């Protein structure tokens, strides 16, 4: 099992956490379970903007970096859970932003979507958070 550890601000202080865990030796490759990623900035714990599109891009950038550090890419996502605050108001914005980002950075995934679950929530861990992504991917052989 491989683990990538980073630090992020939680509960007002910088704390270590596993950004991803790589397990298994499957015939198609290893599984990568990523931590949930939001629009919060790793350096400060604050969100950059009270805008679901901006927070979606920030979360996807972190997912992309996390997967690359684990030896894979956005193209290899097999399961995605999207938590959106104020659904359906923000859901369309998040969905459009997510798809635009995939067309740019992972066109094969945009054409052949993974298993996906959308969850509308009243709140996330912090009041300023509007979106959080939970991703499982593979590291192909």
N, CA, C and O atoms as CSV, one atom per row, in Angstrom:
chain,resi,resn,atom,element,x,y,z
A,1,UNK,N,N,0.841,-1.167,0.000
A,1,UNK,CA,C,0.000,0.000,0.000
A,1,UNK,C,C,0.890,1.234,0.000
A,1,UNK,O,O,1.852,1.315,0.764
A,2,UNK,N,N,0.566,2.197,-0.862
A,2,UNK,CA,C,1.289,3.455,-0.894
A,2,UNK,C,C,0.406,4.577,-0.401
A,2,UNK,O,O,-0.810,4.556,-0.595
A,3,UNK,N,N,1.023,5.565,0.241
A,3,UNK,CA,C,0.245,6.680,0.749
A,3,UNK,C,C,1.008,7.960,0.492
A,3,UNK,O,O,2.213,8.027,0.732
A,4,UNK,N,N,0.309,8.985,0.000
A,4,UNK,CA,C,0.873,10.306,-0.183
A,4,UNK,C,C,0.326,11.186,0.924
A,4,UNK,O,O,-0.890,11.315,1.068
A,5,UNK,N,N,1.207,11.796,1.711
A,5,UNK,CA,C,0.779,12.623,2.837
A,5,UNK,C,C,1.092,14.082,2.553
A,5,UNK,O,O,2.190,14.421,2.112
A,6,UNK,N,N,0.114,14.941,2.811
A,6,UNK,CA,C,0.253,16.384,2.683
A,6,UNK,C,C,-0.236,17.027,3.966
A,6,UNK,O,O,-0.650,16.340,4.900
A,7,UNK,N,N,-0.185,18.353,4.005
A,7,UNK,CA,C,-0.738,19.105,5.125
A,7,UNK,C,C,-1.823,20.023,4.594
A,7,UNK,O,O,-1.748,20.500,3.462
A,8,UNK,N,N,-2.827,20.264,5.416
A,8,UNK,CA,C,-3.905,21.173,5.060
A,8,UNK,C,C,-4.438,21.774,6.348
A,8,UNK,O,O,-4.293,21.187,7.420
A,9,UNK,N,N,-5.051,22.938,6.243
A,9,UNK,CA,C,-5.622,23.580,7.412
A,9,UNK,C,C,-6.973,22.985,7.756
A,9,UNK,O,O,-7.903,23.040,6.952
A,10,UNK,N,N,-7.087,22.417,8.945
A,10,UNK,CA,C,-8.341,21.932,9.503
A,10,UNK,C,C,-8.378,22.346,10.961
A,10,UNK,O,O,-7.354,22.331,11.644
A,11,UNK,N,N,-9.539,22.710,11.430
A,11,UNK,CA,C,-9.719,23.121,12.825
A,11,UNK,C,C,-8.737,24.220,13.209
A,11,UNK,O,O,-8.249,24.260,14.338
A,12,UNK,N,N,-8.451,25.113,12.259
A,12,UNK,CA,C,-7.610,26.268,12.541
A,12,UNK,C,C,-6.124,26.010,12.595
A,12,UNK,O,O,-5.357,26.924,12.901
A,13,UNK,N,N,-5.687,24.787,12.305
A,13,UNK,CA,C,-4.251,24.525,12.328
A,13,UNK,C,C,-3.863,23.608,11.172
A,13,UNK,O,O,-4.683,22.860,10.639
A,14,UNK,N,N,-2.604,23.689,10.810
A,14,UNK,CA,C,-2.093,22.860,9.725
A,14,UNK,C,C,-1.887,21.439,10.237
A,14,UNK,O,O,-1.194,21.213,11.229
A,15,UNK,N,N,-2.512,20.475,9.529
A,15,UNK,CA,C,-2.474,19.095,9.977
A,15,UNK,C,C,-2.112,18.175,8.821
A,15,UNK,O,O,-2.491,18.435,7.678
A,16,UNK,N,N,-1.375,17.092,9.111
A,16,UNK,CA,C,-1.066,16.126,8.049
A,16,UNK,C,C,-2.288,15.254,7.756
A,16,UNK,O,O,-3.077,14.953,8.651
A,17,UNK,N,N,-2.430,14.859,6.511
A,17,UNK,CA,C,-3.478,13.927,6.119
A,17,UNK,C,C,-3.017,13.186,4.885
A,17,UNK,O,O,-2.132,13.658,4.171
A,18,UNK,N,N,-3.607,12.030,4.623
A,18,UNK,CA,C,-3.283,11.265,3.420
A,18,UNK,C,C,-4.099,11.836,2.275
A,18,UNK,O,O,-5.328,11.796,2.310
A,19,UNK,N,N,-3.431,12.366,1.264
A,19,UNK,CA,C,-4.155,12.885,0.108
A,19,UNK,C,C,-4.630,11.755,-0.783
A,19,UNK,O,O,-5.603,11.901,-1.523
A,20,UNK,N,N,-3.938,10.626,-0.710
A,20,UNK,CA,C,-4.395,9.438,-1.442
A,20,UNK,C,C,-3.759,8.192,-0.837
A,20,UNK,O,O,-2.710,8.247,-0.195
A,21,UNK,N,N,-4.431,7.071,-1.064
A,21,UNK,CA,C,-3.903,5.769,-0.662
A,21,UNK,C,C,-4.026,4.863,-1.878
A,21,UNK,O,O,-5.096,4.773,-2.480
A,22,UNK,N,N,-2.935,4.190,-2.244
A,22,UNK,CA,C,-2.920,3.279,-3.390
A,22,UNK,C,C,-2.850,1.866,-2.844
A,22,UNK,O,O,-1.969,1.536,-2.050
A,23,UNK,N,N,-3.803,1.022,-3.285
A,23,UNK,CA,C,-3.855,-0.349,-2.769
A,23,UNK,C,C,-4.058,-1.342,-3.895
A,23,UNK,O,O,-4.506,-0.992,-4.987
A,24,UNK,N,N,-3.715,-2.600,-3.603
A,24,UNK,CA,C,-4.042,-3.715,-4.476
A,24,UNK,C,C,-3.054,-3.959,-5.583
A,24,UNK,O,O,-2.126,-3.183,-5.813
A,25,UNK,N,N,-3.282,-5.061,-6.261
A,25,UNK,CA,C,-2.521,-5.439,-7.436
A,25,UNK,C,C,-3.513,-6.106,-8.378
A,25,UNK,O,O,-3.424,-7.302,-8.656
A,26,UNK,N,N,-4.447,-5.318,-8.856
A,26,UNK,CA,C,-5.521,-5.822,-9.701
A,26,UNK,C,C,-5.010,-6.106,-11.106
A,26,UNK,O,O,-3.953,-5.611,-11.498
A,27,UNK,N,N,-5.751,-6.896,-11.857
A,27,UNK,CA,C,-5.334,-7.217,-13.226
A,27,UNK,C,C,-5.278,-5.964,-14.095
A,27,UNK,O,O,-4.475,-5.898,-15.026
A,28,UNK,N,N,-6.117,-4.968,-13.807
A,28,UNK,CA,C,-6.108,-3.722,-14.584
A,28,UNK,C,C,-5.226,-2.658,-13.961
A,28,UNK,O,O,-4.930,-1.649,-14.601
A,29,UNK,N,N,-4.806,-2.865,-12.732
A,29,UNK,CA,C,-3.979,-1.881,-12.056
A,29,UNK,C,C,-4.371,-1.736,-10.606
A,29,UNK,O,O,-5.241,-2.454,-10.114
A,30,UNK,N,N,-3.734,-0.812,-9.927
A,30,UNK,CA,C,-3.998,-0.574,-8.508
A,30,UNK,C,C,-5.102,0.465,-8.350
A,30,UNK,O,O,-5.293,1.318,-9.217
A,31,UNK,N,N,-5.824,0.387,-7.242
A,31,UNK,CA,C,-6.848,1.371,-6.919
A,31,UNK,C,C,-6.242,2.533,-6.154
A,31,UNK,O,O,-5.354,2.349,-5.323
A,32,UNK,N,N,-6.731,3.731,-6.442
A,32,UNK,CA,C,-6.317,4.938,-5.737
A,32,UNK,C,C,-7.560,5.545,-5.101
A,32,UNK,O,O,-8.504,5.919,-5.797
A,33,UNK,N,N,-7.554,5.641,-3.786
A,33,UNK,CA,C,-8.638,6.281,-3.057
A,33,UNK,C,C,-8.135,7.652,-2.616
A,33,UNK,O,O,-7.212,7.753,-1.809
A,34,UNK,N,N,-8.742,8.695,-3.147
A,34,UNK,CA,C,-8.313,10.057,-2.805
A,34,UNK,C,C,-9.126,10.591,-1.642
A,34,UNK,O,O,-10.282,10.212,-1.455
A,35,UNK,N,N,-8.520,11.466,-0.867
A,35,UNK,CA,C,-9.268,12.206,0.135
A,35,UNK,C,C,-10.236,13.125,-0.588
A,35,UNK,O,O,-10.042,13.437,-1.762
A,36,UNK,N,N,-11.267,13.553,0.102
A,36,UNK,CA,C,-12.193,14.516,-0.496
A,36,UNK,C,C,-11.492,15.843,-0.732
A,36,UNK,O,O,-10.729,16.308,0.114
A,37,UNK,N,N,-11.751,16.450,-1.882
A,37,UNK,CA,C,-11.124,17.724,-2.221
A,37,UNK,C,C,-12.192,18.783,-2.434
A,37,UNK,O,O,-13.196,18.546,-3.106
A,38,UNK,N,N,-11.965,19.942,-1.860
A,38,UNK,CA,C,-12.910,21.046,-1.962
A,38,UNK,C,C,-12.217,22.254,-2.570
A,38,UNK,O,O,-11.073,22.176,-3.019
A,39,UNK,N,N,-12.925,23.357,-2.574
A,39,UNK,CA,C,-12.356,24.606,-3.068
A,39,UNK,C,C,-11.512,25.331,-2.047
A,39,UNK,O,O,-11.053,26.444,-2.306
A,40,UNK,N,N,-11.294,24.717,-0.877
A,40,UNK,CA,C,-10.450,25.350,0.134
A,40,UNK,C,C,-8.987,25.291,-0.283
A,40,UNK,O,O,-8.522,24.282,-0.813
A,41,UNK,N,N,-8.272,26.375,-0.042
A,41,UNK,CA,C,-6.859,26.441,-0.379
A,41,UNK,C,C,-6.040,25.693,0.666
A,41,UNK,O,O,-6.249,25.864,1.867
A,42,UNK,N,N,-5.120,24.876,0.210
A,42,UNK,CA,C,-4.289,24.078,1.109
A,42,UNK,C,C,-3.449,24.977,2.010
A,42,UNK,O,O,-3.226,24.650,3.175
A,43,UNK,N,N,-2.985,26.100,1.485
A,43,UNK,CA,C,-2.078,26.977,2.233
A,43,UNK,C,C,-2.760,27.675,3.411
A,43,UNK,O,O,-2.128,27.900,4.442
A,44,UNK,N,N,-4.051,28.021,3.267
A,44,UNK,CA,C,-4.717,28.818,4.299
A,44,UNK,C,C,-5.970,28.162,4.876
A,44,UNK,O,O,-6.400,28.517,5.974
A,45,UNK,N,N,-6.555,27.223,4.160
A,45,UNK,CA,C,-7.805,26.618,4.593
A,45,UNK,C,C,-9.030,27.418,4.205
A,45,UNK,O,O,-10.153,26.989,4.468
A,46,UNK,N,N,-8.838,28.570,3.587
A,46,UNK,CA,C,-9.941,29.425,3.153
A,46,UNK,C,C,-10.301,29.114,1.699
A,46,UNK,O,O,-9.477,28.598,0.944
A,47,UNK,N,N,-11.534,29.432,1.316
A,47,UNK,CA,C,-11.894,29.321,-0.100
A,47,UNK,C,C,-11.483,30.607,-0.797
A,47,UNK,O,O,-11.465,31.683,-0.200
A,48,UNK,N,N,-11.150,30.467,-2.082
A,48,UNK,CA,C,-10.688,31.627,-2.856
A,48,UNK,C,C,-11.841,32.556,-3.197
A,48,UNK,O,O,-11.656,33.772,-3.263
A,49,UNK,N,N,-13.038,31.998,-3.418
A,49,UNK,CA,C,-14.191,32.807,-3.816
A,49,UNK,C,C,-15.474,32.085,-3.433
A,49,UNK,O,O,-15.518,30.856,-3.369
A,50,UNK,N,N,-16.503,32.857,-3.184
A,50,UNK,CA,C,-17.824,32.300,-2.883
A,50,UNK,C,C,-18.554,32.052,-4.204
A,50,UNK,O,O,-19.625,32.603,-4.460
A,51,UNK,N,N,-17.943,31.207,-5.030
A,51,UNK,CA,C,-18.437,30.943,-6.382
A,51,UNK,C,C,-18.266,29.447,-6.653
A,51,UNK,O,O,-17.148,28.936,-6.587
A,52,UNK,N,N,-19.356,28.739,-6.957
A,52,UNK,CA,C,-19.239,27.295,-7.165
A,52,UNK,C,C,-18.333,26.925,-8.338
A,52,UNK,O,O,-17.692,25.874,-8.298
A,53,UNK,N,N,-18.261,27.745,-9.371
A,53,UNK,CA,C,-17.384,27.451,-10.516
A,53,UNK,C,C,-15.915,27.542,-10.100
A,53,UNK,O,O,-15.121,26.661,-10.431
A,54,UNK,N,N,-15.556,28.588,-9.388
A,54,UNK,CA,C,-14.171,28.767,-8.925
A,54,UNK,C,C,-13.793,27.628,-7.978
A,54,UNK,O,O,-12.704,27.065,-8.087
A,55,UNK,N,N,-14.682,27.290,-7.059
A,55,UNK,CA,C,-14.381,26.218,-6.111
A,55,UNK,C,C,-14.270,24.860,-6.807
A,55,UNK,O,O,-13.466,24.021,-6.400
A,56,UNK,N,N,-15.067,24.640,-7.847
A,56,UNK,CA,C,-14.976,23.392,-8.607
A,56,UNK,C,C,-13.635,23.277,-9.306
A,56,UNK,O,O,-13.009,22.217,-9.272
A,57,UNK,N,N,-13.185,24.348,-9.938
A,57,UNK,CA,C,-11.885,24.350,-10.613
A,57,UNK,C,C,-10.770,24.110,-9.593
A,57,UNK,O,O,-9.860,23.319,-9.842
A,58,UNK,N,N,-10.841,24.789,-8.452
A,58,UNK,CA,C,-9.815,24.598,-7.418
A,58,UNK,C,C,-9.799,23.147,-6.926
A,58,UNK,O,O,-8.729,22.565,-6.746
A,59,UNK,N,N,-10.981,22.563,-6.709
A,59,UNK,CA,C,-11.059,21.169,-6.252
A,59,UNK,C,C,-10.512,20.223,-7.320
A,59,UNK,O,O,-9.758,19.303,-7.004
A,60,UNK,N,N,-10.883,20.441,-8.569
A,60,UNK,CA,C,-10.392,19.582,-9.653
A,60,UNK,C,C,-8.884,19.697,-9.839
A,60,UNK,O,O,-8.217,18.704,-10.134
A,61,UNK,N,N,-8.346,20.893,-9.671
A,61,UNK,CA,C,-6.888,21.060,-9.750
A,61,UNK,C,C,-6.198,20.216,-8.681
A,61,UNK,O,O,-5.166,19.600,-8.945
A,62,UNK,N,N,-6.767,20.186,-7.473
A,62,UNK,CA,C,-6.179,19.380,-6.396
A,62,UNK,C,C,-6.345,17.888,-6.674
A,62,UNK,O,O,-5.439,17.103,-6.395
A,63,UNK,N,N,-7.493,17.491,-7.221
A,63,UNK,CA,C,-7.693,16.082,-7.584
A,63,UNK,C,C,-6.665,15.681,-8.631
A,63,UNK,O,O,-6.048,14.620,-8.526
A,64,UNK,N,N,-6.480,16.523,-9.637
A,64,UNK,CA,C,-5.517,16.245,-10.714
A,64,UNK,C,C,-4.112,16.061,-10.141
A,64,UNK,O,O,-3.414,15.106,-10.482
A,65,UNK,N,N,-3.705,16.984,-9.272
A,65,UNK,CA,C,-2.372,16.911,-8.668
A,65,UNK,C,C,-2.251,15.665,-7.785
A,65,UNK,O,O,-1.224,14.987,-7.808
A,66,UNK,N,N,-3.281,15.366,-7.018
A,66,UNK,CA,C,-3.278,14.187,-6.143
A,66,UNK,C,C,-3.119,12.904,-6.950
A,66,UNK,O,O,-2.327,12.033,-6.591
A,67,UNK,N,N,-3.881,12.788,-8.048
A,67,UNK,CA,C,-3.796,11.593,-8.881
A,67,UNK,C,C,-2.429,11.470,-9.542
A,67,UNK,O,O,-1.885,10.369,-9.633
A,68,UNK,N,N,-1.869,12.581,-10.002
A,68,UNK,CA,C,-0.542,12.541,-10.615
A,68,UNK,C,C,0.511,12.109,-9.604
A,68,UNK,O,O,1.414,11.344,-9.942
A,69,UNK,N,N,0.406,12.592,-8.361
A,69,UNK,CA,C,1.348,12.180,-7.320
A,69,UNK,C,C,1.231,10.683,-7.019
A,69,UNK,O,O,2.202,10.048,-6.607
A,70,UNK,N,N,0.036,10.129,-7.228
A,70,UNK,CA,C,-0.194,8.697,-6.987
A,70,UNK,C,C,0.167,7.851,-8.208
A,70,UNK,O,O,0.065,6.625,-8.162
A,71,UNK,N,N,0.589,8.496,-9.300
A,71,UNK,CA,C,1.016,7.764,-10.489
A,71,UNK,C,C,-0.067,7.523,-11.517
A,71,UNK,O,O,0.043,6.604,-12.329
A,72,UNK,N,N,-1.120,8.341,-11.496
A,72,UNK,CA,C,-2.203,8.178,-12.466
A,72,UNK,C,C,-2.689,9.546,-12.926
A,72,UNK,O,O,-1.980,10.540,-12.770
A,73,UNK,N,N,-3.886,9.608,-13.490
A,73,UNK,CA,C,-4.392,10.873,-14.030
A,73,UNK,C,C,-5.912,10.917,-13.951
A,73,UNK,O,O,-6.558,9.930,-13.598
A,74,UNK,N,N,-6.470,12.070,-14.283
A,74,UNK,CA,C,-7.919,12.231,-14.329
A,74,UNK,C,C,-8.571,11.211,-15.251
A,74,UNK,O,O,-9.689,10.768,-14.988
A,75,UNK,N,N,-7.893,10.835,-16.321
A,75,UNK,CA,C,-8.440,9.877,-17.284
A,75,UNK,C,C,-8.761,8.531,-16.652
A,75,UNK,O,O,-9.533,7.753,-17.211
A,76,UNK,N,N,-8.180,8.248,-15.500
A,76,UNK,CA,C,-8.338,6.937,-14.870
A,76,UNK,C,C,-9.288,6.934,-13.681
A,76,UNK,O,O,-9.267,6.001,-12.879
A,77,UNK,N,N,-10.123,7.967,-13.553
A,77,UNK,CA,C,-11.143,7.984,-12.509
A,77,UNK,C,C,-12.189,6.922,-12.833
A,77,UNK,O,O,-12.674,6.842,-13.961
A,78,UNK,N,N,-12.533,6.106,-11.832
A,78,UNK,CA,C,-13.561,5.080,-12.037
A,78,UNK,C,C,-14.817,5.355,-11.208
A,78,UNK,O,O,-15.874,4.797,-11.503
A,79,UNK,N,N,-14.727,6.193,-10.189
A,79,UNK,CA,C,-15.882,6.542,-9.361
A,79,UNK,C,C,-15.706,7.956,-8.851
A,79,UNK,O,O,-14.634,8.336,-8.380
A,80,UNK,N,N,-16.776,8.730,-8.951
A,80,UNK,CA,C,-16.754,10.123,-8.522
A,80,UNK,C,C,-17.994,10.408,-7.697
A,80,UNK,O,O,-19.112,10.085,-8.100
A,81,UNK,N,N,-17.786,11.016,-6.540
A,81,UNK,CA,C,-18.899,11.504,-5.730
A,81,UNK,C,C,-18.743,13.011,-5.628
A,81,UNK,O,O,-17.690,13.518,-5.239
A,82,UNK,N,N,-19.822,13.726,-5.988
A,82,UNK,CA,C,-19.801,15.187,-5.972
A,82,UNK,C,C,-20.814,15.667,-4.938
A,82,UNK,O,O,-22.012,15.409,-5.060
A,83,UNK,N,N,-20.323,16.363,-3.928
A,83,UNK,CA,C,-21.177,16.950,-2.895
A,83,UNK,C,C,-21.346,18.430,-3.239
A,83,UNK,O,O,-20.364,19.162,-3.361
A,84,UNK,N,N,-22.593,18.860,-3.391
A,84,UNK,CA,C,-22.858,20.247,-3.785
A,84,UNK,C,C,-23.824,20.885,-2.787
A,84,UNK,O,O,-24.894,20.346,-2.505
A,85,UNK,N,N,-23.427,22.031,-2.263
A,85,UNK,CA,C,-24.273,22.793,-1.360
A,85,UNK,C,C,-25.244,23.639,-2.184
A,85,UNK,O,O,-24.896,24.107,-3.268
A,86,UNK,N,N,-26.443,23.831,-1.679
A,86,UNK,CA,C,-27.468,24.647,-2.337
A,86,UNK,C,C,-27.903,24.071,-3.671
A,86,UNK,O,O,-28.148,24.817,-4.619
A,87,UNK,N,N,-28.002,22.760,-3.754
A,87,UNK,CA,C,-28.515,22.113,-4.951
A,87,UNK,C,C,-29.998,22.410,-5.031
A,87,UNK,O,O,-30.633,22.436,-3.976
A,88,UNK,N,N,-30.605,22.636,-6.174
A,88,UNK,CA,C,-30.033,22.565,-7.510
A,88,UNK,C,C,-29.407,23.862,-8.001
A,88,UNK,O,O,-28.865,23.906,-9.105
A,89,UNK,N,N,-29.475,24.930,-7.188
A,89,UNK,CA,C,-28.926,26.220,-7.600
A,89,UNK,C,C,-27.499,26.098,-8.125
A,89,UNK,O,O,-27.188,26.612,-9.199
A,90,UNK,N,N,-26.632,25.423,-7.378
A,90,UNK,CA,C,-25.221,25.319,-7.756
A,90,UNK,C,C,-24.910,24.098,-8.619
A,90,UNK,O,O,-23.860,24.056,-9.261
A,91,UNK,N,N,-25.796,23.107,-8.650
A,91,UNK,CA,C,-25.493,21.861,-9.355
A,91,UNK,C,C,-25.192,22.087,-10.829
A,91,UNK,O,O,-24.234,21.517,-11.352
A,92,UNK,N,N,-25.976,22.893,-11.500
A,92,UNK,CA,C,-25.759,23.150,-12.929
A,92,UNK,C,C,-24.410,23.833,-13.154
A,92,UNK,O,O,-23.685,23.496,-14.090
A,93,UNK,N,N,-24.081,24.790,-12.295
A,93,UNK,CA,C,-22.792,25.496,-12.413
A,93,UNK,C,C,-21.640,24.522,-12.201
A,93,UNK,O,O,-20.678,24.521,-12.969
A,94,UNK,N,N,-21.732,23.691,-11.159
A,94,UNK,CA,C,-20.676,22.714,-10.867
A,94,UNK,C,C,-20.557,21.716,-12.013
A,94,UNK,O,O,-19.449,21.406,-12.451
A,95,UNK,N,N,-21.694,21.209,-12.505
A,95,UNK,CA,C,-21.673,20.224,-13.584
A,95,UNK,C,C,-21.057,20.806,-14.856
A,95,UNK,O,O,-20.219,20.159,-15.484
A,96,UNK,N,N,-21.456,22.004,-15.241
A,96,UNK,CA,C,-20.899,22.627,-16.445
A,96,UNK,C,C,-19.401,22.880,-16.297
A,96,UNK,O,O,-18.631,22.629,-17.224
A,97,UNK,N,N,-18.989,23.379,-15.127
A,97,UNK,CA,C,-17.569,23.651,-14.874
A,97,UNK,C,C,-16.765,22.357,-14.879
A,97,UNK,O,O,-15.684,22.295,-15.465
A,98,UNK,N,N,-17.290,21.332,-14.230
A,98,UNK,CA,C,-16.631,20.028,-14.171
A,98,UNK,C,C,-16.428,19.468,-15.585
A,98,UNK,O,O,-15.330,19.032,-15.931
A,99,UNK,N,N,-17.493,19.482,-16.398
A,99,UNK,CA,C,-17.400,18.928,-17.755
A,99,UNK,C,C,-16.443,19.746,-18.627
A,99,UNK,O,O,-15.672,19.170,-19.394
A,100,UNK,N,N,-16.479,21.070,-18.523
A,100,UNK,CA,C,-15.537,21.912,-19.281
A,100,UNK,C,C,-14.097,21.575,-18.907
A,100,UNK,O,O,-13.227,21.486,-19.774
A,101,UNK,N,N,-13.851,21.388,-17.607
A,101,UNK,CA,C,-12.514,21.056,-17.135
A,101,UNK,C,C,-12.081,19.690,-17.642
A,101,UNK,O,O,-10.933,19.521,-18.053
A,102,UNK,N,N,-12.988,18.706,-17.620
A,102,UNK,CA,C,-12.651,17.379,-18.139
A,102,UNK,C,C,-12.365,17.414,-19.639
A,102,UNK,O,O,-11.421,16.770,-20.098
A,103,UNK,N,N,-13.154,18.144,-20.400
A,103,UNK,CA,C,-12.904,18.246,-21.845
A,103,UNK,C,C,-11.514,18.811,-22.117
A,103,UNK,O,O,-10.878,18.457,-23.110
A,104,UNK,N,N,-11.048,19.685,-21.236
A,104,UNK,CA,C,-9.734,20.304,-21.395
A,104,UNK,C,C,-8.597,19.386,-20.925
A,104,UNK,O,O,-7.579,19.263,-21.605
A,105,UNK,N,N,-8.773,18.744,-19.762
A,105,UNK,CA,C,-7.683,17.990,-19.137
A,105,UNK,C,C,-7.794,16.472,-19.249
A,105,UNK,O,O,-6.798,15.770,-19.072
A,106,UNK,N,N,-8.986,15.954,-19.539
A,106,UNK,CA,C,-9.185,14.501,-19.627
A,106,UNK,C,C,-10.316,14.204,-20.616
A,106,UNK,O,O,-11.379,13.722,-20.226
A,107,UNK,N,N,-10.075,14.497,-21.911
A,107,UNK,CA,C,-11.153,14.348,-22.897
A,107,UNK,C,C,-11.724,12.938,-22.986
A,107,UNK,O,O,-12.915,12.776,-23.252
A,108,UNK,N,N,-10.906,11.920,-22.770
A,108,UNK,CA,C,-11.434,10.560,-22.854
A,108,UNK,C,C,-12.430,10.298,-21.722
A,108,UNK,O,O,-13.412,9.582,-21.917
A,109,UNK,N,N,-12.187,10.865,-20.553
A,109,UNK,CA,C,-13.108,10.708,-19.433
A,109,UNK,C,C,-14.406,11.474,-19.683
A,109,UNK,O,O,-15.484,11.006,-19.318
A,110,UNK,N,N,-14.305,12.641,-20.298
A,110,UNK,CA,C,-15.499,13.427,-20.611
A,110,UNK,C,C,-16.407,12.686,-21.585
A,110,UNK,O,O,-17.626,12.850,-21.550
A,111,UNK,N,N,-15.812,11.873,-22.453
A,111,UNK,CA,C,-16.590,11.111,-23.426
A,111,UNK,C,C,-17.125,9.801,-22.850
A,111,UNK,O,O,-18.157,9.303,-23.300
A,112,UNK,N,N,-16.436,9.246,-21.866
A,112,UNK,CA,C,-16.813,7.969,-21.276
A,112,UNK,C,C,-16.782,8.124,-19.755
A,112,UNK,O,O,-15.825,7.717,-19.096
A,113,UNK,N,N,-17.838,8.715,-19.215
A,113,UNK,CA,C,-17.890,9.081,-17.799
A,113,UNK,C,C,-17.822,7.864,-16.882
A,113,UNK,O,O,-18.326,6.790,-17.212
A,114,UNK,N,N,-17.186,8.052,-15.719
A,114,UNK,CA,C,-17.130,6.972,-14.720
A,114,UNK,C,C,-18.450,6.894,-13.963
A,114,UNK,O,O,-19.362,7.684,-14.207
A,115,UNK,N,N,-18.543,5.946,-13.054
A,115,UNK,CA,C,-19.675,5.923,-12.136
A,115,UNK,C,C,-19.656,7.229,-11.344
A,115,UNK,O,O,-18.603,7.677,-10.891
A,116,UNK,N,N,-20.820,7.824,-11.185
A,116,UNK,CA,C,-20.876,9.156,-10.580
A,116,UNK,C,C,-22.101,9.277,-9.685
A,116,UNK,O,O,-23.184,8.813,-10.042
A,117,UNK,N,N,-21.930,9.894,-8.534
A,117,UNK,CA,C,-23.020,10.160,-7.612
A,117,UNK,C,C,-23.008,11.636,-7.257
A,117,UNK,O,O,-21.986,12.177,-6.836
A,118,UNK,N,N,-24.162,12.286,-7.431
A,118,UNK,CA,C,-24.331,13.681,-7.029
A,118,UNK,C,C,-25.097,13.692,-5.716
A,118,UNK,O,O,-26.136,13.043,-5.592
A,119,UNK,N,N,-24.584,14.429,-4.733
A,119,UNK,CA,C,-25.236,14.507,-3.443
A,119,UNK,C,C,-25.437,15.980,-3.091
A,119,UNK,O,O,-24.472,16.728,-2.934
A,120,UNK,N,N,-26.699,16.385,-2.970
A,120,UNK,CA,C,-27.013,17.742,-2.538
A,120,UNK,C,C,-27.004,17.793,-1.023
A,120,UNK,O,O,-27.629,16.965,-0.359
A,121,UNK,N,N,-26.299,18.761,-0.484
A,121,UNK,CA,C,-26.164,18.872,0.965
A,121,UNK,C,C,-26.566,20.263,1.442
A,121,UNK,O,O,-26.495,21.236,0.691
A,122,UNK,N,N,-26.990,20.340,2.700
A,122,UNK,CA,C,-27.306,21.635,3.302
A,122,UNK,C,C,-26.037,22.378,3.687
A,122,UNK,O,O,-25.990,23.607,3.660
A,123,UNK,N,N,-25.002,21.613,4.047
A,123,UNK,CA,C,-23.733,22.238,4.401
A,123,UNK,C,C,-22.613,21.223,4.229
A,123,UNK,O,O,-22.836,20.012,4.207
A,124,UNK,N,N,-21.407,21.752,4.108
A,124,UNK,CA,C,-20.199,20.931,4.084
A,124,UNK,C,C,-19.416,21.262,5.360
A,124,UNK,O,O,-19.965,21.893,6.263
A,125,UNK,N,N,-18.174,20.860,5.450
A,125,UNK,CA,C,-17.405,21.012,6.689
A,125,UNK,C,C,-17.251,22.464,7.136
A,125,UNK,O,O,-17.144,22.732,8.332
A,126,UNK,N,N,-17.239,23.395,6.198
A,126,UNK,CA,C,-17.102,24.810,6.506
A,126,UNK,C,C,-18.190,25.569,5.759
A,126,UNK,O,O,-18.518,25.200,4.631
A,127,UNK,N,N,-18.753,26.605,6.342
A,127,UNK,CA,C,-19.856,27.321,5.705
A,127,UNK,C,C,-19.531,27.873,4.315
A,127,UNK,O,O,-20.423,27.985,3.474
A,128,UNK,N,N,-18.280,28.214,4.069
A,128,UNK,CA,C,-17.901,28.808,2.788
A,128,UNK,C,C,-17.710,27.773,1.674
A,128,UNK,O,O,-17.616,28.135,0.501
A,129,UNK,N,N,-17.651,26.488,2.037
A,129,UNK,CA,C,-17.468,25.440,1.025
A,129,UNK,C,C,-18.776,25.188,0.288
A,129,UNK,O,O,-19.829,25.051,0.910
A,130,UNK,N,N,-18.703,25.126,-1.049
A,130,UNK,CA,C,-19.883,24.883,-1.869
A,130,UNK,C,C,-19.829,23.554,-2.597
A,130,UNK,O,O,-20.864,23.045,-3.028
A,131,UNK,N,N,-18.633,22.976,-2.744
A,131,UNK,CA,C,-18.476,21.722,-3.485
A,131,UNK,C,C,-17.318,20.922,-2.906
A,131,UNK,O,O,-16.321,21.484,-2.454
A,132,UNK,N,N,-17.466,19.604,-2.925
A,132,UNK,CA,C,-16.378,18.706,-2.538
A,132,UNK,C,C,-16.435,17.484,-3.445
A,132,UNK,O,O,-17.512,16.969,-3.746
A,133,UNK,N,N,-15.262,17.025,-3.879
A,133,UNK,CA,C,-15.154,15.880,-4.780
A,133,UNK,C,C,-14.475,14.728,-4.060
A,133,UNK,O,O,-13.474,14.915,-3.369
A,134,UNK,N,N,-15.032,13.535,-4.228
A,134,UNK,CA,C,-14.461,12.314,-3.657
A,134,UNK,C,C,-14.218,11.365,-4.830
A,134,UNK,O,O,-15.164,10.967,-5.510
A,135,UNK,N,N,-12.966,11.002,-5.068
A,135,UNK,CA,C,-12.573,10.291,-6.287
A,135,UNK,C,C,-11.885,8.978,-5.976
A,135,UNK,O,O,-11.075,8.884,-5.053
A,136,UNK,N,N,-12.222,7.960,-6.765
A,136,UNK,CA,C,-11.493,6.700,-6.798
A,136,UNK,C,C,-11.006,6.518,-8.235
A,136,UNK,O,O,-11.759,6.729,-9.186
A,137,UNK,N,N,-9.744,6.126,-8.384
A,137,UNK,CA,C,-9.163,5.959,-9.714
A,137,UNK,C,C,-8.325,4.679,-9.718
A,137,UNK,O,O,-8.186,4.006,-8.697
A,138,UNK,N,N,-7.778,4.364,-10.876
A,138,UNK,CA,C,-6.845,3.245,-10.983
A,138,UNK,C,C,-5.507,3.760,-11.471
A,138,UNK,O,O,-5.421,4.778,-12.158
A,139,UNK,N,N,-4.469,3.035,-11.102
A,139,UNK,CA,C,-3.143,3.216,-11.693
A,139,UNK,C,C,-3.018,2.054,-12.671
A,139,UNK,O,O,-2.806,0.917,-12.248
A,140,UNK,N,N,-3.146,2.319,-13.977
A,140,UNK,CA,C,-3.108,1.211,-14.932
A,140,UNK,C,C,-1.752,0.522,-14.960
A,140,UNK,O,O,-0.718,1.115,-14.651
A,141,UNK,N,N,-1.792,-0.732,-15.334
A,141,UNK,CA,C,-0.542,-1.486,-15.467
A,141,UNK,C,C,0.233,-1.012,-16.649
A,141,UNK,O,O,1.316,-1.528,-16.925
